[in-house]
């Protein structure tokens, strides 16, 4: 059976490529989570502003 051997440079390239793929995957996940957090913060801010103006944030009824 012929065993394939790799030079150190080939191993470095393989590892570098795999690390880059994993980093890209986690960078996208992080960006998605950050976008979701921003969206939720804006929603909470909007609800607070509605409450301050006497408007029910759930149904839109004006509380006098």
C-alpha positions in Angstrom: 0.0 0.0 0.0 1.4 3.4 -1.0 1.2 5.9 1.8 0.9 9.6 0.8 3.3 11.8 2.7 3.0 15.5 2.9 5.7 18.1 3.2 5.5 20.6 6.0 4.5 23.3 3.5 1.6 21.1 2.2 0.4 20.5 5.8 0.6 24.2 6.5 -1.5 25.0 3.5 -4.1 22.4 4.4 -4.4 23.6 8.0 -4.5 27.3 6.9 -7.3 26.6 4.5 -9.3 24.6 7.1 -8.8 27.3 9.7 -9.9 30.0 7.2 -13.1 28.1 6.4 -14.0 27.6 10.1 -13.3 31.3 10.9 -15.5 32.4 8.0 -18.3 30.2 9.3 -18.1 31.5 12.8 -17.7 35.1 11.6 -21.0 34.7 9.8 -22.7 33.3 12.9 -21.3 36.1 15.0 -22.6 38.7 12.5 -26.1 37.0 12.5 -26.2 37.1 16.3 -25.1 40.7 16.5 -27.7 41.7 13.9 -30.4 39.9 16.0 -29.3 41.6 19.2 -29.4 45.0 17.4 -32.9 44.2 16.1 -34.1 43.3 19.6 -32.6 46.4 21.1 -34.4 48.6 18.6 -37.7 46.8 19.3 -37.3 47.3 23.0 -36.4 51.0 22.5 -39.5 51.4 20.3 -41.7 49.8 22.9 -40.3 52.0 25.6 -41.0 55.1 23.5 -44.6 54.0 22.9 -45.1 53.5 26.7 -43.7 56.9 27.4 -46.2 58.4 25.0 -49.1 56.5 26.6 -49.5 54.0 23.7 -49.9 50.3 24.4 -46.9 48.7 22.7 -48.8 45.5 22.1 -52.1 46.7 20.6 -51.6 50.4 19.8 -54.4 51.6 22.1 -53.9 55.0 23.5 -53.9 55.1 27.3 -55.2 58.4 28.7 
